[in-house]
Amino acid sequence: MMLLVYSETTAASLESRLGLPEHSYYFLLKAFLPALQKLGEVRVIEQPLTQADAIYDDCQARGIACCLLSFSAPQNTTLGLRCPTIPVFAWEFDRVPHEVWDDDPRQDWAYVFARVAGAISCSRFGVEAVERTLGPQPHLAAITAPIYDRYAHLGQARQGINRFTLSFRGSSYDSAADDLQAFADRLLPAPPPPAPPAAELEAPPVAVAQARGVAWRLRRTAAYAAAWYREVVRELLPSPLANALTQLLARWRQARVAVLAAPVDPLPALPPVPPPTTPAPVRAAPSLRSIELQGVIYTAVFNPYDGRKNWTDILSAFCLALQDEEQATLLLKFTHHDPQVGWPELISYLRRLPARRCRVVALHGYLDQDSFEQLISASSYIVNDSVGEGLCLPLAEFMAAGCPALAPAHTAMSEYMSAATGFVLHGSPEPFVFPHDPRFMIRTQRYRMDWAQLAQAFRDSFQLATQDPQAYAQMSQAARSSLCAYSSDAVVDAALRAFLQRVLPQVAP
């Protein structure tokens, strides 16, 4: 059997796409690869429209079953291929889109499911959301990523109190070693210098000023405004608002294309600009750094611009609940391609919090697999305070290694998180929108998390780790056992094989 796999983010583009929409599907694809390789030949493709059907036709001529596993949300799945296509998705809402917007029928998941060979949700919660909205789907299966066997060997002698040195490439802040103001001065850009007095401004050449009429100025203003939005503002906005503004900008460009394409009177030639005397500086690769951590170590891994993660609540609850505990350390691992993202918010929050003896460490940089596994092994707890998750690979990976969690037991996390495996964080449902719906129509719900209960979970978990090692060890083993039952190779392999035999008749038992 030939299994084609696709994700919009690839190994080559990962570093530049971290934190962008759909980037996490690359990690999902990567997690599934070992299980898929047991079922047949796996080929990673980058252009489904041009590659999938050619490979499929060749397999058909040789009598080999072939399908495309598209690791993407259903509305982003390529349709219309001869090659049987199966979206593999993670979904955190209680319902799915069942209407069209922006004249794109794929926004209605019923349209997509009617045109694919089958679909795989990474959780039973996702299947229930689909069937709650669309009714029974015979070719939809709940198969989570095979996580357990990749991480079960880590933290075999896990303890609540740890000491280790973490190596990484990137930037970091450590409240035990860094002065916050000096860190902010070093990392954040300096304010621009004041504008010179009006008398000192040099006027443009008269001929140039006369040629730059109102129409020219409007065209340049529009172009600069659009570029400023794309490069500076878009990724700072919530997904629904960013999508809406992007759609509005595209429609404006189409409506104004005739005006923007109008010929411009040529400007008088200006004197050539002399080349710079020194070459532009080349941005050096981040140097290898190390940081020593000790005590009860709480780790949170997240994209600081993902509004689901509630990371500022994690920060404030930790600092206030364990304010006087020198043995308590919170490690915030930022995941984003832009090395400046997250720091302004972190600095702002830390400045406003009271003085504390607990330690806060933040890392911004990509951890290779060895460093990531080292972090998992040495963490006392993994922390997640999300309003909803379709799977949450980092949480599952830490728990597979026996790391107890502070996390909710809602959405997909309810399938492996419980009071036996950690400290359950509470939340209550509230109305919400689908993040990619530019109309902001309320069609689903998310969870509003309880800050006071999160703070209490920090206090209770610290007491457990420092005063009751036997109970901590039992919780660690329960976390490991939960992920074994949920995502071991044996469980996932059997489910994948049965599903493919059902949707692809050519697959032999």
C-alpha positions as CSV (number, residue, x, y, z in Angstrom):
1,M,0.0,0.0,0.0
2,M,1.2,3.5,-0.8
3,L,0.4,6.2,1.8
4,L,0.8,9.8,0.6
5,V,1.0,12.3,3.5
6,Y,0.7,16.0,3.3
7,S,0.9,19.0,5.6
8,E,1.1,22.7,4.6
9,T,4.0,23.1,7.0
10,T,7.0,21.0,6.0
11,A,10.3,20.2,7.7
12,A,12.0,22.9,5.5
13,S,9.4,25.6,6.4
14,L,8.9,24.7,10.1
15,E,11.2,27.2,11.6
16,S,9.6,30.1,9.6
17,R,6.0,28.9,10.3
18,L,6.1,28.1,14.0
19,G,3.1,29.8,15.6
20,L,1.2,30.4,12.3
21,P,-2.2,28.7,11.6
22,E,-2.0,25.0,10.7
23,H,1.7,24.7,11.7
24,S,0.9,22.1,14.4
25,Y,-0.4,19.7,11.8
26,Y,3.3,19.1,10.8
27,F,3.9,17.7,14.3
28,L,0.8,15.6,14.0
29,L,2.0,14.2,10.7
30,K,5.4,13.5,12.3
31,A,3.8,11.7,15.2
32,F,1.7,9.4,12.9
33,L,4.6,8.5,10.6
34,P,5.9,5.4,12.6
35,A,2.5,3.9,12.6
36,L,1.9,4.6,8.9
37,Q,5.2,3.1,8.0
38,K,4.1,-0.2,9.4
39,L,1.2,-0.3,7.0
40,G,3.0,0.4,3.7
41,E,5.3,2.7,1.9
42,V,4.9,6.3,3.0
43,R,5.7,9.2,0.7
44,V,5.6,12.9,1.8
45,I,4.3,15.2,-0.8
46,E,4.2,19.0,-0.9
47,Q,1.7,19.7,-3.8
48,P,-1.3,17.5,-3.6
49,L,-2.9,19.0,-6.8
50,T,0.1,18.1,-9.0
51,Q,1.6,15.1,-7.2
52,A,-1.2,12.9,-5.7
53,D,-3.1,11.8,-8.8
54,A,0.1,11.0,-10.8
55,I,1.3,8.7,-8.0
56,Y,-2.2,7.2,-7.6
57,D,-2.5,6.4,-11.3
58,D,0.9,4.7,-11.2
59,C,-0.1,2.6,-8.2
60,Q,-3.4,1.7,-9.8
61,A,-1.5,0.4,-12.9
62,R,0.6,-1.8,-10.6
63,G,-2.4,-3.0,-8.5
64,I,-1.3,-1.2,-5.4
65,A,-3.7,0.5,-3.0
66,C,-3.0,4.2,-2.6
67,C,-4.5,7.1,-0.6
68,L,-3.7,10.6,0.5
69,L,-3.7,11.4,4.2
70,S,-4.0,15.2,4.4
71,F,-3.0,16.5,7.8
72,S,-5.2,19.6,7.8
73,A,-8.6,20.9,8.9
74,P,-11.3,19.7,6.6
75,Q,-12.0,23.1,5.1
76,N,-8.3,23.3,4.0
77,T,-8.3,19.8,2.4
78,T,-7.6,19.5,-1.3
79,L,-10.7,18.1,-3.0
80,G,-11.4,16.9,-6.5
81,L,-8.5,14.4,-6.7
82,R,-8.8,10.9,-8.2
83,C,-6.6,9.7,-5.3
84,P,-8.8,8.8,-2.3
85,T,-8.3,11.6,0.2
86,I,-8.6,11.3,4.0
87,P,-8.3,14.5,6.1
88,V,-6.6,13.9,9.5
89,F,-7.7,16.7,11.9
90,A,-7.8,17.9,15.5
91,W,-10.9,19.8,16.6
92,E,-11.7,21.5,19.9
93,F,-15.3,22.8,19.5
94,D,-18.5,21.0,20.3
95,R,-19.9,21.6,16.8
96,V,-18.4,21.9,13.3
97,P,-19.2,24.4,10.5
98,H,-22.3,23.5,8.5
99,E,-22.8,26.6,6.4
100,V,-21.0,28.4,3.6
101,W,-19.2,31.8,3.8
102,D,-17.0,33.7,1.4
103,D,-18.5,31.7,-1.5
104,D,-16.3,28.7,-0.4
105,P,-18.4,25.5,-0.1
106,R,-15.6,23.8,1.7
107,Q,-16.4,25.9,4.8
108,D,-19.4,23.5,5.2
109,W,-17.9,20.3,6.5
110,A,-20.8,18.3,5.1
111,Y,-19.6,19.3,1.6
112,V,-16.1,18.1,2.4
113,F,-17.1,14.8,4.0
114,A,-19.3,14.0,0.9
115,R,-16.2,14.3,-1.3
116,V,-13.5,12.4,0.6
117,A,-12.9,8.7,1.1
118,G,-13.1,9.1,4.9
119,A,-11.8,11.2,7.7
120,I,-9.8,10.7,10.9
121,S,-10.4,12.8,14.0
122,C,-7.6,12.7,16.6
123,S,-10.2,12.4,19.4
124,R,-13.6,10.9,20.1
125,F,-14.6,14.4,21.1
126,G,-14.0,15.5,17.5
127,V,-16.1,12.7,16.1
128,E,-18.9,13.6,18.5
129,A,-18.8,17.2,17.4
130,V,-19.1,16.2,13.7
131,E,-21.9,13.8,14.3
132,R,-23.7,16.2,16.6
133,T,-23.8,18.7,13.7
134,L,-24.0,16.5,10.6
135,G,-25.4,13.2,11.8
136,P,-23.7,9.7,11.6
137,Q,-20.6,9.5,9.5
138,P,-19.8,5.9,8.6
139,H,-16.3,6.7,7.3
140,L,-15.2,8.9,10.2
141,A,-13.0,7.4,12.9
142,A,-11.4,8.6,16.1
143,I,-7.7,7.6,16.0
144,T,-5.2,9.6,18.1
145,A,-1.5,10.0,17.3
146,P,0.8,7.2,18.5
147,I,2.5,9.0,21.3
148,Y,3.0,6.7,24.3
149,D,5.8,4.4,22.9
150,R,7.9,7.4,21.8
151,Y,8.1,8.9,25.3
152,A,7.4,6.1,27.8
153,H,11.1,5.5,28.4
154,L,11.6,9.1,29.7
155,G,11.4,9.9,33.4
156,Q,11.3,6.3,34.7
157,A,12.7,7.5,38.0
158,R,10.6,10.7,38.0
159,Q,10.6,12.7,41.2
160,G,8.7,15.8,42.3
161,I,11.9,17.7,43.0
162,N,14.5,17.8,40.2
163,R,17.7,19.4,39.2
164,F,19.1,19.5,35.6
165,T,20.8,21.7,33.0
166,L,18.9,22.4,29.8
167,S,20.8,23.3,26.6
168,F,19.0,25.3,23.9
169,R,19.5,27.8,21.1
170,G,17.6,31.1,21.4
171,S,16.8,33.8,24.0
172,S,15.8,33.4,27.6
173,Y,14.7,35.2,30.7
174,D,15.5,34.0,34.2
175,S,14.1,35.9,37.2
176,A,16.8,34.4,39.4
177,A,19.6,35.8,37.3
178,D,18.3,38.6,35.1
179,D,17.3,42.1,36.1
180,L,13.9,42.7,34.5
181,Q,14.6,46.3,33.4
182,A,18.0,45.5,31.9
183,F,16.5,42.5,30.1
184,A,13.7,44.7,28.7
185,D,16.3,47.3,27.6
186,R,18.4,44.7,25.9
187,L,15.6,42.8,24.2
188,L,12.9,45.3,23.3
189,P,13.5,47.8,20.5
190,A,14.5,51.3,21.7
191,P,11.9,54.1,21.1
192,P,12.5,56.1,17.9
193,P,14.4,59.3,18.3
194,P,12.3,62.5,18.4
195,A,11.5,64.0,15.0
196,P,13.7,67.0,14.0
197,P,12.2,70.5,14.1
198,A,10.2,71.4,11.0
199,A,12.9,73.9,9.9
200,E,15.4,71.1,9.7
201,L,13.4,68.9,7.4
202,E,14.7,68.8,3.8
203,A,12.0,69.6,1.2
204,P,11.9,67.2,-1.8
205,P,13.0,68.6,-5.2
206,V,10.4,71.0,-6.6
207,A,9.9,68.8,-9.8
208,V,9.3,65.7,-7.7
209,A,6.8,67.5,-5.4
210,Q,4.8,68.8,-8.4
211,A,4.6,65.4,-10.0
212,R,3.3,63.7,-6.9
213,G,-0.3,64.6,-7.2
214,V,-3.3,63.5,-5.1
215,A,-3.9,60.3,-7.0
216,W,-0.2,59.2,-6.7
217,R,-0.2,59.9,-2.9
218,L,-3.4,57.9,-2.4
219,R,-2.0,54.9,-4.3
220,R,1.2,55.0,-2.3
221,T,-0.7,55.3,1.0
222,A,-2.9,52.3,0.1
223,A,0.1,50.2,-0.8
224,Y,2.1,51.1,2.4
225,A,-1.0,50.5,4.5
226,A,-1.6,47.1,3.1
227,A,2.0,46.1,3.5
228,W,2.0,47.4,7.1
229,Y,-1.1,45.4,7.9
230,R,0.4,42.2,6.4
231,E,3.8,42.5,7.9
232,V,3.1,44.1,11.3
233,V,-0.5,43.8,12.4
234,R,-2.1,40.7,11.0
235,E,-0.4,38.1,13.3
236,L,-1.1,40.2,16.4
237,L,-4.9,40.1,15.9
238,P,-7.3,37.3,17.0
239,S,-7.8,34.8,14.2
240,P,-11.4,35.8,13.4
241,L,-10.6,39.5,13.1
242,A,-7.4,38.9,11.1
243,N,-9.3,36.7,8.7
244,A,-12.1,39.3,8.3
245,L,-9.6,42.1,7.6
246,T,-7.7,39.9,5.1
247,Q,-10.9,39.2,3.2
248,L,-11.8,42.9,3.2
249,L,-8.4,43.8,1.9
250,A,-8.6,41.3,-0.9
251,R,-12.0,42.6,-2.0
252,W,-10.8,46.2,-1.9
253,R,-7.9,45.3,-4.1
254,Q,-10.1,43.7,-6.6
255,A,-12.5,46.6,-6.6
256,R,-9.7,49.1,-7.0
257,V,-7.5,47.2,-9.5
258,A,-8.3,49.5,-12.4
259,V,-7.4,52.6,-10.3
260,L,-4.3,51.1,-8.8
261,A,-3.1,49.9,-12.3
262,A,-3.5,53.3,-13.9
263,P,-0.3,54.7,-15.4
264,V,1.7,57.1,-13.3
265,D,3.4,60.1,-14.8
266,P,7.1,59.4,-14.7
267,L,9.0,61.3,-12.1
268,P,12.2,63.3,-12.9
269,A,15.3,61.2,-12.4
270,L,16.9,61.7,-9.0
271,P,20.6,61.5,-8.4
272,P,21.7,57.9,-7.8
273,V,22.1,56.8,-4.2
274,P,25.7,55.9,-3.4
275,P,26.2,52.3,-2.2
276,P,26.7,51.8,1.5
277,T,30.2,52.0,2.7
278,T,29.7,48.9,4.9
279,P,27.7,45.8,4.1
280,A,24.5,45.1,5.9
281,P,25.0,43.0,9.1
282,V,24.2,39.3,8.7
283,R,21.9,37.9,11.4
284,A,23.9,35.3,13.3
285,A,22.4,31.9,14.2
286,P,21.4,31.7,17.9
287,S,24.3,30.5,20.0
288,L,24.1,27.4,22.2
289,R,23.1,28.3,25.7
290,S,22.4,26.4,28.9
291,I,20.3,27.1,32.0
292,E,20.2,25.2,35.3
293,L,16.8,24.4,36.8
294,Q,16.0,22.9,40.2
295,G,13.1,22.4,42.6
296,V,9.5,21.7,41.6
297,I,9.5,22.5,37.9
298,Y,6.2,23.5,36.2
299,T,6.5,23.5,32.4
300,A,4.1,25.1,29.9
301,V,4.7,24.8,26.1
302,F,2.6,27.1,23.9
303,N,2.4,29.7,21.2
304,P,2.2,33.0,23.0
305,Y,-0.2,34.4,20.3
306,D,-2.6,31.4,20.6
307,G,-5.5,32.9,22.5
308,R,-6.7,29.5,23.7
309,K,-3.7,28.9,26.0
310,N,-4.4,31.4,28.8
311,W,-0.7,31.6,29.5
312,T,-0.9,34.9,31.3
313,D,-3.3,33.3,33.8
314,I,-0.7,30.5,34.3
315,L,2.0,33.1,35.0
316,S,0.0,35.2,37.4
317,A,-1.6,32.2,39.3
318,F,1.9,30.6,39.7
319,C,3.5,33.9,40.9
320,L,0.7,34.6,43.4
321,A,0.0,31.1,44.6
322,L,3.7,30.2,45.2
323,Q,5.0,33.7,45.8
324,D,7.2,32.7,48.8
325,E,8.4,29.3,47.6
326,E,12.0,29.4,46.5
327,Q,11.8,25.8,45.3
328,A,9.1,26.5,42.8
329,T,10.0,27.2,39.1
330,L,7.7,28.0,36.2
331,L,9.3,27.4,32.8
332,L,7.4,29.0,29.9
333,K,8.5,27.5,26.5
334,F,7.4,29.9,23.7
335,T,6.8,28.4,20.3
336,H,6.8,30.9,17.5
337,H,9.0,31.7,14.5
338,D,9.4,35.4,15.5
339,P,12.0,35.6,18.3
340,Q,10.4,38.8,19.6
341,V,7.0,37.4,20.2
342,G,5.9,36.9,23.8
343,W,8.5,39.0,25.4
344,P,6.6,42.3,25.6
345,E,3.6,40.6,27.3
346,L,5.8,38.7,29.7
347,I,7.8,41.8,30.7
348,S,4.5,43.8,31.2
349,Y,3.0,41.1,33.4
350,L,6.1,40.5,35.5
351,R,6.4,44.3,36.1
352,R,2.9,44.4,37.5
353,L,3.2,41.4,39.8
354,P,4.4,41.8,43.4
355,A,7.9,40.8,44.5
356,R,8.3,37.0,44.8
357,R,10.8,34.4,45.7
358,C,9.5,31.8,43.3
359,R,11.4,31.6,39.9
360,V,10.1,32.3,36.4
361,V,12.1,31.1,33.4
362,A,11.0,31.8,29.8
363,L,12.7,30.3,26.7
364,H,12.2,31.4,23.1
365,G,13.9,29.0,20.6
366,Y,13.5,25.7,18.9
367,L,14.4,22.7,21.1
368,D,15.9,19.7,19.2
369,Q,14.5,16.3,20.1
370,D,17.2,15.6,22.7
371,S,16.7,18.9,24.5
372,F,12.9,18.4,24.4
373,E,13.1,15.0,25.9
374,Q,15.5,16.3,28.6
375,L,12.9,18.9,29.5
376,I,10.2,16.3,29.7
377,S,12.3,14.1,31.9
378,A,13.1,16.8,34.4
379,S,9.7,18.5,34.6
380,S,7.7,17.9,37.8
381,Y,4.4,19.0,36.2
382,I,3.1,19.9,32.7
383,V,0.6,22.9,32.8
384,N,-2.2,23.6,30.4
385,D,-5.0,26.0,31.1
386,S,-6.5,26.0,27.6
387,V,-10.1,26.9,26.7
388,G,-10.2,23.9,24.4
389,E,-7.9,21.4,22.7
390,G,-8.3,19.0,19.7
391,L,-5.5,16.8,21.1
392,C,-2.6,18.9,22.6
393,L,0.5,16.9,21.7
394,P,2.8,18.6,24.3
395,L,0.4,17.7,27.1
396,A,0.1,14.1,25.9
397,E,3.8,13.7,25.3
398,F,4.7,14.8,28.9
399,M,2.0,12.6,30.4
400,A,3.2,9.6,28.4
401,A,6.6,10.0,30.1
402,G,4.8,10.0,33.5
403,C,4.7,13.7,34.1
404,P,1.5,14.6,36.1
405,A,-0.5,17.5,34.8
406,L,-2.3,20.6,35.8
407,A,-4.9,20.6,33.0
408,P,-8.6,20.7,32.2
409,A,-10.6,17.5,31.6
410,H,-12.7,19.1,28.9
411,T,-12.8,18.7,25.0
412,A,-10.2,16.2,23.8
413,M,-8.2,16.3,27.0
414,S,-11.1,14.5,28.8
415,E,-10.0,11.3,27.1
416,Y,-6.7,11.0,29.0
417,M,-6.8,13.6,31.8
418,S,-8.4,12.9,35.2
419,A,-8.0,13.4,38.9
420,A,-5.8,10.3,39.0
421,T,-3.3,11.7,36.5
422,G,-3.0,15.2,37.8
423,F,-4.9,18.3,39.1
424,V,-8.0,18.9,37.0
425,L,-8.6,22.6,36.2
426,H,-12.2,23.7,36.0
427,G,-14.0,25.8,33.5
428,S,-17.5,26.6,32.4
429,P,-18.8,26.8,28.8
430,E,-19.4,30.1,27.1
431,P,-20.6,31.0,23.6
432,F,-18.0,31.4,21.0
433,V,-17.2,31.6,17.2
434,F,-15.3,29.3,14.9
435,P,-11.8,31.0,14.7
436,H,-11.7,31.0,10.9
437,D,-15.2,32.4,10.4
438,P,-14.8,36.1,9.4
439,R,-18.5,36.8,10.1
440,F,-18.0,36.2,13.9
441,M,-21.2,34.2,14.0
442,I,-21.7,32.5,17.4
443,R,-22.1,28.8,16.5
444,T,-20.2,26.9,19.2
445,Q,-18.7,27.2,22.7
446,R,-15.4,27.2,24.5
447,Y,-14.5,27.1,28.2
448,R,-13.9,30.0,30.5
449,M,-11.3,28.8,33.0
450,D,-11.4,29.4,36.7
451,W,-8.3,31.4,37.8
452,A,-8.8,30.8,41.5
453,Q,-8.9,27.1,41.1
454,L,-5.8,27.2,38.9
455,A,-4.0,29.0,41.8
456,Q,-5.2,26.4,44.2
457,A,-3.9,23.6,41.9
458,F,-0.5,25.2,42.0
459,R,-0.5,25.2,45.9
460,D,-1.8,21.6,46.1
461,S,0.6,20.2,43.5
462,F,3.6,21.9,45.2
463,Q,2.6,20.4,48.5
464,L,2.3,16.9,46.9
465,A,5.6,17.1,45.2
466,T,7.5,18.3,48.3
467,Q,5.7,16.4,51.1
468,D,4.3,13.2,49.7
469,P,6.7,11.5,47.2
470,Q,4.7,8.2,47.2
471,A,1.5,10.0,46.2
472,Y,3.4,11.9,43.5
473,A,4.8,8.6,42.2
474,Q,1.3,7.1,42.0
475,M,0.1,10.1,40.0
476,S,3.0,9.8,37.7
477,Q,2.3,6.1,37.0
478,A,-1.4,6.9,36.4
479,A,-0.5,9.5,33.8
480,R,1.8,7.0,32.1
481,S,-0.9,4.3,32.2
482,S,-3.6,6.6,30.8
483,L,-1.6,7.5,27.8
484,C,-0.6,3.9,27.2
485,A,-4.3,2.9,27.0
486,Y,-5.0,6.0,24.8
487,S,-2.1,6.3,22.4
488,S,0.1,3.2,22.4
489,D,1.4,1.8,19.1
490,A,-0.7,-1.3,19.5
491,V,-3.9,0.7,20.0
492,V,-3.2,3.1,17.1
493,D,-1.8,0.4,14.7
494,A,-4.9,-1.7,15.0
495,A,-7.3,1.2,14.6
496,L,-5.5,2.6,11.5
497,R,-5.4,-0.8,9.8
498,A,-9.1,-1.5,10.5
499,F,-10.1,2.0,9.2
500,L,-8.1,1.8,6.0
501,Q,-9.6,-1.7,5.3
502,R,-13.0,-0.2,5.7
503,V,-12.6,2.9,3.4
504,L,-10.1,1.4,0.9
505,P,-11.4,-2.0,-0.4
506,Q,-8.1,-2.8,-2.0
507,V,-6.3,-3.0,1.4
508,A,-5.8,-6.6,2.5
509,P,-6.7,-7.7,6.0
